[in-house]
Each structure stands twice: as C-alpha cells, then as structure tokens.
Amino acid sequence: VAQHFLASYHIECTDEVKQSVVNTMGTIQDIVAEKCVEYFERYRRRTFVTPKSYLSFIGGYKTIYKEKFDSLGSLSERMRTGLAKLMEAEVSVNQLSTELVMKEKDLAVASKKADEVLLEVTMKAHAAEKVKMQVQTVKDKAQAIVDDIAVDKAAAEEKLEAARPALEEAKAALQ
C-alpha cells in the first residue's frame, strides 16, 4: 500500500532510500498492530489499526515531508542568496582594496609634493623675513635721517623767524 501511495510522490533521495522509506512505513504499521494486541492483553480494551488509519499515517508523512522540504528549500534559497551577497561583497572589497592601494600611492605622491611646497614656502618666508629685516633697518636709518632733518629744519625755521624782522627792515629800506 505504501509503495502505491509513495511511488508517485516526489522524495528528494535515491531509489534505494525511497524503498527503505516504504519498507519502514510497512514495518511501523505492523508494530502498531502488535501494540494494539499487547494493549488488549494488558488493559482488556480493543483498539484497531485500519487501512484508513494507515492511509492517514502515509498522508501525515507526506504533509510533514512537504513542510520540511519547503522549509529547507527556503533556508537553502536564503543561504544561496547570502552566499551570492558574500561573493558580491568579496568582489567589492577586492575592488576597493585595489582602489585604496592606488589612492594611497596618489596620497603619498601628493604628500611628498606638499612637503616640497611647504619646504619651499618656509625657505621663501625666511628669505622674506631677512629682506623685511633689511628693509626695516634701512627704514630705521632713513627715519633717523628724516628725524635729524626735521630737527635741523625746525632750528633753521626758528633762526629764519628770528631773522625775519631784520629781513623785513632790509626789504623796506630798498624800496
């Protein structure tokens, strides 16, 4: 009976394993029948194993098998999807690693150039500071000369003011 009902039912296994399942179903049915007799002998109450209960047992097996098979299929699909994502991630990581190596090389070149520019700017700043100090020295000397000239000018103007009345008298006398 189990052979008839399970022959057309798809079970993911070899033919030998499928035949073992059919044989196991028959063996279980025989064991249940024996236990019914033992139950009668022990408790004096009759229980029966009918063809309908056997077909119900086979139907239950099919239902449970289908549920477990679908569950495993779902888990398998999720695992495949996860593995695909991991493979994509690996490719992306490898690609990013390659890009990172290139960027690090570019960064090293740019850093070296920046150091060279900084050194050049520092040297020019020192040179500019020296020139500034020389200009400041010249400016200080020129300011000292201007200050001396201003003092001499003030003295000359004072002498001119003191001599102005005499100059005015001399102009008036020529007249």
Backbone as JSON Lines, residues from 0, in Angstrom:
{"i":0,"aa":"V","n":[0.84,-1.19,0.0],"ca":[0.0,0.0,0.0],"c":[0.88,1.25,0.0]}
{"i":1,"aa":"A","n":[1.89,1.29,0.86],"ca":[2.79,2.44,0.92],"c":[3.51,2.6,-0.41]}
{"i":2,"aa":"Q","n":[3.87,1.48,-1.04],"ca":[4.52,1.53,-2.35],"c":[3.64,2.25,-3.34]}
{"i":3,"aa":"H","n":[2.37,1.96,-3.35],"ca":[1.43,2.57,-4.29],"c":[1.31,4.08,-4.05]}
{"i":4,"aa":"F","n":[1.16,4.49,-2.79],"ca":[0.92,5.9,-2.5],"c":[2.2,6.75,-2.51]}
{"i":5,"aa":"L","n":[3.34,6.15,-2.3],"ca":[4.59,6.91,-2.28],"c":[5.37,6.81,-3.59]}
{"i":6,"aa":"A","n":[4.99,5.92,-4.48],"ca":[5.72,5.76,-5.74],"c":[5.67,7.03,-6.58]}
{"i":7,"aa":"S","n":[4.51,7.66,-6.65],"ca":[4.38,8.86,-7.48],"c":[4.72,10.14,-6.7]}
{"i":8,"aa":"Y","n":[4.91,10.01,-5.38],"ca":[5.23,11.18,-4.56],"c":[6.72,11.47,-4.66]}
{"i":9,"aa":"H","n":[7.06,12.74,-4.93],"ca":[8.46,13.12,-5.1],"c":[9.15,13.24,-3.73]}
{"i":10,"aa":"I","n":[10.17,12.4,-3.55],"ca":[11.02,12.49,-2.37],"c":[12.43,12.69,-2.88]}
{"i":11,"aa":"E","n":[13.11,13.68,-2.34],"ca":[14.45,14.03,-2.8],"c":[15.46,13.04,-2.21]}
{"i":12,"aa":"C","n":[15.6,11.88,-2.89],"ca":[16.53,10.85,-2.43],"c":[16.73,9.84,-3.56]}
{"i":13,"aa":"T","n":[17.59,8.87,-3.28],"ca":[17.82,7.8,-4.27],"c":[16.67,6.8,-4.19]}
{"i":14,"aa":"D","n":[16.59,5.95,-5.19],"ca":[15.53,4.93,-5.2],"c":[15.67,3.97,-4.03]}
{"i":15,"aa":"E","n":[16.9,3.65,-3.64],"ca":[17.11,2.74,-2.5],"c":[16.56,3.34,-1.22]}
{"i":16,"aa":"V","n":[16.81,4.62,-1.01],"ca":[16.33,5.29,0.21],"c":[14.81,5.36,0.18]}
{"i":17,"aa":"K","n":[14.24,5.62,-1.0],"ca":[12.78,5.69,-1.12],"c":[12.16,4.33,-0.79]}
{"i":18,"aa":"Q","n":[12.79,3.26,-1.27],"ca":[12.3,1.91,-0.97],"c":[12.4,1.62,0.53]}
{"i":19,"aa":"S","n":[13.47,2.12,1.15],"ca":[13.62,1.95,2.6],"c":[12.51,2.69,3.35]}
{"i":20,"aa":"V","n":[12.1,3.85,2.86],"ca":[11.0,4.6,3.49],"c":[9.71,3.79,3.39]}
{"i":21,"aa":"V","n":[9.45,3.21,2.2],"ca":[8.24,2.4,2.0],"c":[8.26,1.2,2.97]}
{"i":22,"aa":"N","n":[9.4,0.53,3.06],"ca":[9.52,-0.63,3.95],"c":[9.32,-0.21,5.41]}
{"i":23,"aa":"T","n":[9.87,0.94,5.78],"ca":[9.73,1.44,7.15],"c":[8.28,1.73,7.47]}
{"i":24,"aa":"M","n":[7.54,2.3,6.51],"ca":[6.11,2.58,6.72],"c":[5.36,1.27,7.02]}
{"i":25,"aa":"G","n":[5.65,0.21,6.25],"ca":[5.02,-1.09,6.48],"c":[5.4,-1.65,7.84]}
{"i":26,"aa":"T","n":[6.67,-1.52,8.19],"ca":[7.14,-2.03,9.48],"c":[6.46,-1.29,10.63]}
{"i":27,"aa":"I","n":[6.32,0.0,10.51],"ca":[5.66,0.79,11.55],"c":[4.2,0.36,11.69]}
{"i":28,"aa":"Q","n":[3.54,0.1,10.56],"ca":[2.14,-0.35,10.6],"c":[2.04,-1.69,11.33]}
{"i":29,"aa":"D","n":[2.99,-2.61,11.05],"ca":[2.99,-3.91,11.73],"c":[3.23,-3.74,13.23]}
{"i":30,"aa":"I","n":[4.15,-2.86,13.6],"ca":[4.44,-2.63,15.02],"c":[3.22,-2.07,15.72]}
{"i":31,"aa":"V","n":[2.5,-1.14,15.08],"ca":[1.29,-0.57,15.69],"c":[0.24,-1.67,15.89]}
{"i":32,"aa":"A","n":[0.11,-2.57,14.91],"ca":[-0.85,-3.67,15.05],"c":[-0.47,-4.57,16.22]}
{"i":33,"aa":"E","n":[0.82,-4.86,16.38],"ca":[1.27,-5.68,17.5],"c":[1.0,-4.98,18.83]}
{"i":34,"aa":"K","n":[1.22,-3.67,18.87],"ca":[0.98,-2.91,20.1],"c":[-0.5,-2.88,20.45]}
{"i":35,"aa":"C","n":[-1.37,-2.88,19.43],"ca":[-2.81,-2.94,19.69],"c":[-3.17,-4.26,20.39]}
{"i":36,"aa":"V","n":[-2.56,-5.37,19.96],"ca":[-2.81,-6.67,20.59],"c":[-2.28,-6.64,22.02]}
{"i":37,"aa":"E","n":[-1.06,-6.12,22.22],"ca":[-0.49,-6.02,23.57],"c":[-1.38,-5.14,24.46]}
{"i":38,"aa":"Y","n":[-1.92,-4.09,23.92],"ca":[-2.79,-3.19,24.67],"c":[-4.06,-3.94,25.13]}
{"i":39,"aa":"F","n":[-4.6,-4.76,24.21],"ca":[-5.79,-5.55,24.55],"c":[-5.47,-6.53,25.67]}
{"i":40,"aa":"E","n":[-4.32,-7.21,25.55],"ca":[-3.95,-8.21,26.55],"c":[-3.69,-7.56,27.91]}
{"i":41,"aa":"R","n":[-3.19,-6.37,27.92],"ca":[-2.85,-5.72,29.17],"c":[-4.05,-5.01,29.81]}
{"i":42,"aa":"Y","n":[-4.82,-4.25,29.02],"ca":[-5.9,-3.43,29.58],"c":[-7.3,-3.95,29.24]}
{"i":43,"aa":"R","n":[-7.38,-4.98,28.43],"ca":[-8.65,-5.56,28.02],"c":[-9.54,-4.56,27.31]}
{"i":44,"aa":"R","n":[-8.93,-3.71,26.55],"ca":[-9.69,-2.78,25.71],"c":[-9.17,-2.92,24.29]}
{"i":45,"aa":"R","n":[-10.11,-2.97,23.36],"ca":[-9.73,-3.18,21.97],"c":[-9.41,-1.85,21.28]}
{"i":46,"aa":"T","n":[-8.34,-1.86,20.51],"ca":[-8.01,-0.77,19.58],"c":[-7.68,-1.43,18.26]}
{"i":47,"aa":"F","n":[-7.95,-0.72,17.19],"ca":[-7.75,-1.32,15.86],"c":[-6.9,-0.42,14.98]}
{"i":48,"aa":"V","n":[-6.16,-1.05,14.13],"ca":[-5.43,-0.35,13.09],"c":[-6.15,-0.68,11.8]}
{"i":49,"aa":"T","n":[-6.7,0.35,11.19],"ca":[-7.49,0.14,9.98],"c":[-6.71,0.62,8.77]}
{"i":50,"aa":"P","n":[-7.14,0.22,7.59],"ca":[-6.49,0.75,6.39],"c":[-6.58,2.27,6.32]}
{"i":51,"aa":"K","n":[-7.7,2.8,6.83],"ca":[-7.85,4.26,6.81],"c":[-6.8,4.91,7.71]}
{"i":52,"aa":"S","n":[-6.52,4.33,8.89],"ca":[-5.51,4.91,9.78],"c":[-4.12,4.8,9.14]}
{"i":53,"aa":"Y","n":[-3.9,3.7,8.38],"ca":[-2.62,3.55,7.67],"c":[-2.49,4.61,6.59]}
{"i":54,"aa":"L","n":[-3.56,4.85,5.84],"ca":[-3.53,5.88,4.8],"c":[-3.38,7.27,5.43]}
{"i":55,"aa":"S","n":[-3.98,7.47,6.59],"ca":[-3.82,8.72,7.31],"c":[-2.37,8.91,7.74]}
{"i":56,"aa":"F","n":[-1.72,7.84,8.19],"ca":[-0.32,7.86,8.57],"c":[0.55,8.25,7.37]}
{"i":57,"aa":"I","n":[0.28,7.66,6.21],"ca":[1.03,7.98,4.99],"c":[0.78,9.43,4.6]}
{"i":58,"aa":"G","n":[-0.48,9.87,4.67],"ca":[-0.81,11.26,4.35],"c":[-0.11,12.24,5.29]}
{"i":59,"aa":"G","n":[-0.06,11.89,6.58],"ca":[0.64,12.73,7.55],"c":[2.12,12.83,7.23]}
{"i":60,"aa":"Y","n":[2.69,11.67,6.83],"ca":[4.1,11.67,6.45],"c":[4.32,12.61,5.27]}
{"i":61,"aa":"K","n":[3.46,12.53,4.27],"ca":[3.59,13.38,3.09],"c":[3.5,14.86,3.47]}
{"i":62,"aa":"T","n":[2.54,15.18,4.34],"ca":[2.36,16.57,4.76],"c":[3.59,17.09,5.5]}
{"i":63,"aa":"I","n":[4.07,16.3,6.45],"ca":[5.26,16.72,7.21],"c":[6.47,16.82,6.31]}
{"i":64,"aa":"Y","n":[6.61,15.85,5.38],"ca":[7.74,15.87,4.46],"c":[7.71,17.15,3.61]}
{"i":65,"aa":"K","n":[6.51,17.47,3.09],"ca":[6.37,18.67,2.24],"c":[6.71,19.93,3.04]}
{"i":66,"aa":"E","n":[6.22,20.05,4.27],"ca":[6.53,21.22,5.11],"c":[8.02,21.35,5.35]}
{"i":67,"aa":"K","n":[8.65,20.24,5.72],"ca":[10.09,20.27,6.0],"c":[10.89,20.54,4.72]}
{"i":68,"aa":"F","n":[10.44,19.94,3.6],"ca":[11.13,20.15,2.33],"c":[11.05,21.62,1.91]}
{"i":69,"aa":"D","n":[9.84,22.21,2.04],"ca":[9.67,23.63,1.7],"c":[10.5,24.51,2.63]}
{"i":70,"aa":"S","n":[10.52,24.18,3.91],"ca":[11.3,24.94,4.88],"c":[12.79,24.89,4.53]}
{"i":71,"aa":"L","n":[13.27,23.68,4.23],"ca":[14.68,23.54,3.85],"c":[14.96,24.24,2.53]}
{"i":72,"aa":"G","n":[13.99,24.21,1.6],"ca":[14.16,24.91,0.33],"c":[14.29,26.41,0.56]}
{"i":73,"aa":"S","n":[13.46,26.92,1.46],"ca":[13.51,28.34,1.8],"c":[14.86,28.69,2.43]}
{"i":74,"aa":"L","n":[15.29,27.85,3.38],"ca":[16.58,28.09,4.02],"c":[17.72,27.98,3.01]}
{"i":75,"aa":"S","n":[17.6,27.02,2.11],"ca":[18.61,26.85,1.07],"c":[18.68,28.07,0.17]}
{"i":76,"aa":"E","n":[17.52,28.59,-0.2],"ca":[17.48,29.79,-1.05],"c":[18.08,30.99,-0.31]}
{"i":77,"aa":"R","n":[17.76,31.11,0.97],"ca":[18.33,32.2,1.75],"c":[19.84,32.06,1.84]}
{"i":78,"aa":"M","n":[20.31,30.81,1.98],"ca":[21.75,30.58,2.05],"c":[22.4,30.93,0.71]}
{"i":79,"aa":"R","n":[21.76,30.51,-0.39],"ca":[22.3,30.84,-1.71],"c":[22.36,32.35,-1.89]}
{"i":80,"aa":"T","n":[21.29,33.03,-1.49],"ca":[21.26,34.49,-1.61],"c":[22.35,35.12,-0.75]}
{"i":81,"aa":"G","n":[22.49,34.61,0.48],"ca":[23.54,35.11,1.37],"c":[24.93,34.88,0.8]}
{"i":82,"aa":"L","n":[25.14,33.69,0.23],"ca":[26.44,33.41,-0.38],"c":[26.7,34.31,-1.57]}
{"i":83,"aa":"A","n":[25.65,34.56,-2.36],"ca":[25.8,35.46,-3.51],"c":[26.17,36.86,-3.02]}
{"i":84,"aa":"K","n":[25.51,37.3,-1.95],"ca":[25.83,38.63,-1.39],"c":[27.27,38.66,-0.88]}
{"i":85,"aa":"L","n":[27.69,37.57,-0.23],"ca":[29.07,37.5,0.24],"c":[30.06,37.54,-0.91]}
{"i":86,"aa":"M","n":[29.72,36.85,-2.0],"ca":[30.59,36.87,-3.18],"c":[30.67,38.28,-3.75]}
{"i":87,"aa":"E","n":[29.5,38.95,-3.84],"ca":[29.48,40.33,-4.32],"c":[30.31,41.22,-3.4]}
{"i":88,"aa":"A","n":[30.16,41.01,-2.11],"ca":[30.91,41.81,-1.14],"c":[32.41,41.56,-1.29]}
{"i":89,"aa":"E","n":[32.78,40.3,-1.54],"ca":[34.19,39.99,-1.72],"c":[34.75,40.7,-2.95]}
{"i":90,"aa":"V","n":[33.98,40.68,-4.04],"ca":[34.42,41.37,-5.26],"c":[34.55,42.86,-4.98]}
{"i":91,"aa":"S","n":[33.56,43.43,-4.28],"ca":[33.6,44.85,-3.96],"c":[34.79,45.18,-3.06]}
{"i":92,"aa":"V","n":[35.04,44.33,-2.07],"ca":[36.16,44.57,-1.16],"c":[37.47,44.5,-1.93]}
{"i":93,"aa":"N","n":[37.6,43.52,-2.81],"ca":[38.83,43.41,-3.61],"c":[39.02,44.64,-4.48]}
{"i":94,"aa":"Q","n":[37.92,45.08,-5.1],"ca":[37.98,46.26,-5.96],"c":[38.35,47.49,-5.13]}
{"i":95,"aa":"L","n":[37.72,47.63,-3.97],"ca":[38.01,48.78,-3.1],"c":[39.44,48.71,-2.57]}
{"i":96,"aa":"S","n":[39.92,47.5,-2.31],"ca":[41.3,47.35,-1.85],"c":[42.27,47.81,-2.93]}
{"i":97,"aa":"T","n":[41.99,47.43,-4.17],"ca":[42.83,47.88,-5.28],"c":[42.79,49.39,-5.4]}
{"i":98,"aa":"E","n":[41.58,49.95,-5.32],"ca":[41.45,51.41,-5.4],"c":[42.17,52.08,-4.22]}
{"i":99,"aa":"L","n":[42.1,51.46,-3.05],"ca":[42.76,52.02,-1.87],"c":[44.27,52.05,-2.07]}
{"i":100,"aa":"V","n":[44.82,50.98,-2.65],"ca":[46.26,50.95,-2.9],"c":[46.64,52.08,-3.86]}
{"i":101,"aa":"M","n":[45.82,52.26,-4.9],"ca":[46.09,53.34,-5.87],"c":[45.98,54.7,-5.18]}
{"i":102,"aa":"K","n":[44.96,54.87,-4.37],"ca":[44.75,56.15,-3.67],"c":[45.89,56.41,-2.69]}
{"i":103,"aa":"E","n":[46.38,55.34,-2.03],"ca":[47.5,55.52,-1.11],"c":[48.74,55.95,-1.86]}
{"i":104,"aa":"K","n":[48.96,55.4,-3.06],"ca":[50.1,55.82,-3.88],"c":[49.94,57.29,-4.26]}
{"i":105,"aa":"D","n":[48.73,57.65,-4.72],"ca":[48.46,59.05,-5.08],"c":[48.64,59.96,-3.87]}
{"i":106,"aa":"L","n":[48.18,59.5,-2.73],"ca":[48.3,60.29,-1.5],"c":[49.77,60.46,-1.11]}
{"i":107,"aa":"A","n":[50.56,59.42,-1.28],"ca":[51.98,59.51,-0.96],"c":[52.67,60.53,-1.87]}
{"i":108,"aa":"V","n":[52.32,60.5,-3.18],"ca":[52.89,61.47,-4.12],"c":[52.46,62.87,-3.75]}
{"i":109,"aa":"A","n":[51.17,63.04,-3.46],"ca":[50.65,64.36,-3.1],"c":[51.27,64.84,-1.79]}
{"i":110,"aa":"S","n":[51.46,63.94,-0.84],"ca":[52.08,64.3,0.43],"c":[53.53,64.75,0.21]}
{"i":111,"aa":"K","n":[54.23,64.04,-0.65],"ca":[55.62,64.42,-0.95],"c":[55.66,65.79,-1.6]}
{"i":112,"aa":"K","n":[54.76,66.04,-2.55],"ca":[54.71,67.35,-3.2],"c":[54.36,68.43,-2.18]}
{"i":113,"aa":"A","n":[53.41,68.13,-1.3],"ca":[53.03,69.1,-0.28],"c":[54.22,69.41,0.64]}
{"i":114,"aa":"D","n":[54.99,68.4,0.99],"ca":[56.18,68.62,1.82],"c":[57.19,69.5,1.1]}
{"i":115,"aa":"E","n":[57.37,69.25,-0.21],"ca":[58.29,70.06,-1.0],"c":[57.82,71.51,-1.06]}
{"i":116,"aa":"V","n":[56.52,71.7,-1.3],"ca":[55.97,73.06,-1.36],"c":[56.11,73.75,0.0]}
{"i":117,"aa":"L","n":[55.83,73.01,1.07],"ca":[55.96,73.57,2.41],"c":[57.41,73.99,2.68]}
{"i":118,"aa":"L","n":[58.35,73.16,2.28],"ca":[59.76,73.49,2.46],"c":[60.13,74.74,1.67]}
{"i":119,"aa":"E","n":[59.63,74.79,0.42],"ca":[59.91,75.96,-0.43],"c":[59.28,77.22,0.17]}
{"i":120,"aa":"V","n":[58.04,77.11,0.64],"ca":[57.37,78.26,1.24],"c":[58.1,78.69,2.51]}
{"i":121,"aa":"T","n":[58.55,77.73,3.3],"ca":[59.29,78.06,4.52],"c":[60.58,78.78,4.18]}
{"i":122,"aa":"M","n":[61.28,78.29,3.16],"ca":[62.53,78.94,2.76],"c":[62.26,80.35,2.25]}
{"i":123,"aa":"K","n":[61.2,80.52,1.45],"ca":[60.86,81.85,0.95],"c":[60.42,82.77,2.08]}
{"i":124,"aa":"A","n":[59.73,82.19,3.07],"ca":[59.32,83.01,4.21],"c":[60.53,83.48,4.99]}
{"i":125,"aa":"H","n":[61.54,82.61,5.17],"ca":[62.77,83.02,5.86],"c":[63.49,84.1,5.05]}
{"i":126,"aa":"A","n":[63.54,83.91,3.72],"ca":[64.19,84.91,2.87],"c":[63.43,86.23,2.95]}
{"i":127,"aa":"A","n":[62.09,86.14,2.92],"ca":[61.28,87.36,3.01],"c":[61.49,88.02,4.37]}
{"i":128,"aa":"E","n":[61.64,87.24,5.41],"ca":[61.89,87.79,6.75],"c":[63.23,88.52,6.79]}
{"i":129,"aa":"K","n":[64.25,87.95,6.13],"ca":[65.56,88.6,6.08],"c":[65.45,89.92,5.33]}
{"i":130,"aa":"V","n":[64.75,89.89,4.17],"ca":[64.57,91.12,3.39],"c":[63.81,92.14,4.21]}
{"i":131,"aa":"K","n":[62.78,91.69,4.92],"ca":[61.98,92.58,5.76],"c":[62.85,93.22,6.83]}
{"i":132,"aa":"M","n":[63.73,92.41,7.42],"ca":[64.61,92.95,8.45],"c":[65.58,93.97,7.86]}
{"i":133,"aa":"Q","n":[66.09,93.69,6.64],"ca":[67.0,94.63,5.98],"c":[66.25,95.93,5.64]}
{"i":134,"aa":"V","n":[65.02,95.77,5.13],"ca":[64.21,96.95,4.79],"c":[63.92,97.74,6.06]}
{"i":135,"aa":"Q","n":[63.63,97.03,7.15],"ca":[63.34,97.71,8.42],"c":[64.57,98.49,8.89]}
{"i":136,"aa":"T","n":[65.74,97.88,8.7],"ca":[66.98,98.57,9.08],"c":[67.16,99.83,8.25]}
{"i":137,"aa":"V","n":[66.95,99.71,6.94],"ca":[67.06,100.87,6.04],"c":[66.0,101.91,6.42]}
{"i":138,"aa":"K","n":[64.82,101.45,6.72],"ca":[63.73,102.37,7.1],"c":[64.08,103.09,8.39]}
{"i":139,"aa":"D","n":[64.63,102.34,9.35],"ca":[65.01,102.97,10.62],"c":[66.09,104.03,10.39]}
{"i":140,"aa":"K","n":[67.07,103.71,9.52],"ca":[68.13,104.69,9.21],"c":[67.53,105.91,8.52]}
{"i":141,"aa":"A","n":[66.63,105.65,7.55],"ca":[66.0,106.77,6.83],"c":[65.16,107.6,7.78]}
{"i":142,"aa":"Q","n":[64.48,106.95,8.7],"ca":[63.65,107.66,9.68],"c":[64.54,108.53,10.59]}
{"i":143,"aa":"A","n":[65.7,107.96,10.94],"ca":[66.64,108.74,11.77],"c":[67.11,109.98,11.02]}
{"i":144,"aa":"I","n":[67.4,109.79,9.71],"ca":[67.82,110.93,8.87],"c":[66.68,111.94,8.78]}
{"i":145,"aa":"V","n":[65.44,111.43,8.55],"ca":[64.27,112.33,8.47],"c":[64.09,113.08,9.78]}
{"i":146,"aa":"D","n":[64.27,112.36,10.88],"ca":[64.13,113.0,12.2],"c":[65.21,114.08,12.38]}
{"i":147,"aa":"D","n":[66.45,113.76,11.96],"ca":[67.54,114.75,12.05],"c":[67.23,115.97,11.18]}
{"i":148,"aa":"I","n":[66.73,115.7,9.96],"ca":[66.38,116.8,9.04],"c":[65.27,117.64,9.65]}
{"i":149,"aa":"A","n":[64.29,116.98,10.27],"ca":[63.18,117.72,10.89],"c":[63.7,118.61,12.01]}
{"i":150,"aa":"V","n":[64.63,118.09,12.8],"ca":[65.22,118.88,13.88],"c":[65.98,120.07,13.29]}
{"i":151,"aa":"D","n":[66.81,119.78,12.22],"ca":[67.58,120.86,11.57],"c":[66.63,121.87,10.94]}
{"i":152,"aa":"K","n":[65.53,121.4,10.33],"ca":[64.55,122.29,9.69],"c":[63.91,123.17,10.75]}
{"i":153,"aa":"A","n":[63.53,122.55,11.88],"ca":[62.9,123.33,12.94],"c":[63.87,124.4,13.44]}
{"i":154,"aa":"A","n":[65.14,124.02,13.58],"ca":[66.14,125.01,14.04],"c":[66.31,126.1,12.99]}
{"i":155,"aa":"A","n":[66.35,125.7,11.71],"ca":[66.52,126.69,10.63],"c":[65.32,127.62,10.57]}
{"i":156,"aa":"E","n":[64.12,127.08,10.74],"ca":[62.91,127.91,10.72],"c":[62.91,128.86,11.91]}
{"i":157,"aa":"E","n":[63.41,128.39,13.02],"ca":[63.48,129.24,14.22],"c":[64.45,130.39,13.98]}
{"i":158,"aa":"K","n":[65.58,130.08,13.35],"ca":[66.56,131.12,13.03],"c":[65.98,132.06,11.99]}
{"i":159,"aa":"L","n":[65.2,131.48,11.02],"ca":[64.57,132.3,9.99],"c":[63.57,133.25,10.62]}
{"i":160,"aa":"E","n":[62.81,132.8,11.54],"ca":[61.82,133.64,12.22],"c":[62.53,134.73,13.04]}
{"i":161,"aa":"A","n":[63.62,134.33,13.61],"ca":[64.36,135.34,14.37],"c":[64.96,136.38,13.44]}
{"i":162,"aa":"A","n":[65.36,135.98,12.21],"ca":[65.97,136.9,11.25],"c":[64.93,137.62,10.42]}
{"i":163,"aa":"R","n":[63.69,137.25,10.44],"ca":[62.64,137.83,9.62],"c":[62.46,139.34,9.88]}
{"i":164,"aa":"P","n":[62.43,139.8,11.1],"ca":[62.27,141.24,11.26],"c":[63.41,142.01,10.6]}
{"i":165,"aa":"A","n":[64.63,141.45,10.67],"ca":[65.74,142.14,10.03],"c":[65.57,142.11,8.54]}
{"i":166,"aa":"L","n":[65.08,141.01,8.01],"ca":[64.84,140.87,6.56],"c":[63.76,141.84,6.12]}
{"i":167,"aa":"E","n":[62.75,142.02,6.9],"ca":[61.65,142.94,6.58],"c":[62.18,144.36,6.55]}
{"i":168,"aa":"E","n":[63.05,144.72,7.48],"ca":[63.62,146.07,7.52],"c":[64.48,146.3,6.31]}
{"i":169,"aa":"A","n":[65.25,145.24,5.9],"ca":[66.11,145.38,4.73],"c":[65.29,145.54,3.48]}
{"i":170,"aa":"K","n":[64.18,144.86,3.39],"ca":[63.28,144.99,2.22],"c":[62.67,146.36,2.19]}
{"i":171,"aa":"A","n":[62.28,146.81,3.33],"ca":[61.66,148.12,3.4],"c":[62.67,149.21,3.04]}
{"i":172,"aa":"A","n":[63.92,149.01,3.42],"ca":[64.92,150.02,3.1],"c":[65.17,150.07,1.59]}
{"i":173,"aa":"L","n":[65.03,149.04,0.86],"ca":[65.23,149.04,-0.58],"c":[63.93,149.52,-1.21]}
{"i":174,"aa":"Q","n":[63.4,149.96,-1.07],"ca":[62.04,150.27,-1.6],"c":[61.94,151.56,-2.21]}
